[in-house]
């Protein structure tokens, strides 16, 4: 771990007027949630077709069986790790304004972050494909698939963004607004490939933000927009950042 760079990053955050975090699956790996890509990435083991919106509409039962296995059977007990907790403490101590996340695991909110923009939605909510009613997932008995709406009996869908579905307009709009206001953006655990999410740190950079990137390996952001690259696990790096900020 490069302590000189860690100190530089902590100094940037301390002096920041409007710091924003941008997170991907890598921040949740140390909570036991595999990333989507890379060595033990989810997409190496599972065909992403079950998360494609037309497939879901045609074969909701097959899609739900996979979704339940991959997300609902495991995410429920997953706990935020130190990286999520430090971001929440940074918000509490006004070192951080908001978190823009691509993750659907709800761990930022579980850790105590209040200003979280979920670009790819959340697994926590189920939405009716007929009447658009929304229910917390705890109301559904996922032993009976596909779950149906308590009002109109329509099929319920996780409120996650499926492939070929649009990004939630409010989250997208607010995320770009945050990026334009940021004078520091802390990018944690994303491979920077999926659009439009990957445009957000670029917009922050274009509007003058200093970019701190935390990842176990370099990404195309690293050479293109990153000012301080902190190579390592998000939980280890963020623990150190927390110590340097006396959180
Ligand atoms: N600490 C920090 N970074 C890590 C760690 C870790 N412990 N483990 C993995 N990483 C990094 C990887 O090097 C990679 O750059 O996290 C990134 C994970 O990349 P992806 O799995 O592609 O996750 P993400 O960038 O969030 O994917 C974006 O793609 O499939 C869609 O909707 C899905 O939201 C997801 C989107």
Boltz pocket constraint, residues with backbone or C-beta under 6 A from the ligand:
constraints:
  - pocket:
      binder: B
      contacts: [[A, 23], [A, 24], [A, 25], [A, 26], [A, 27], [A, 29], [A, 30], [A, 35], [A, 36], [A, 37], [A, 38], [A, 41], [A, 102], [A, 103], [A, 120], [A, 161], [A, 188], [A, 189], [A, 190], [A, 191], [A, 192], [A, 193], [A, 194], [A, 214], [A, 215], [A, 216], [A, 217], [A, 219], [A, 232], [A, 233], [A, 234], [A, 235]]
      max_distance: 6.0
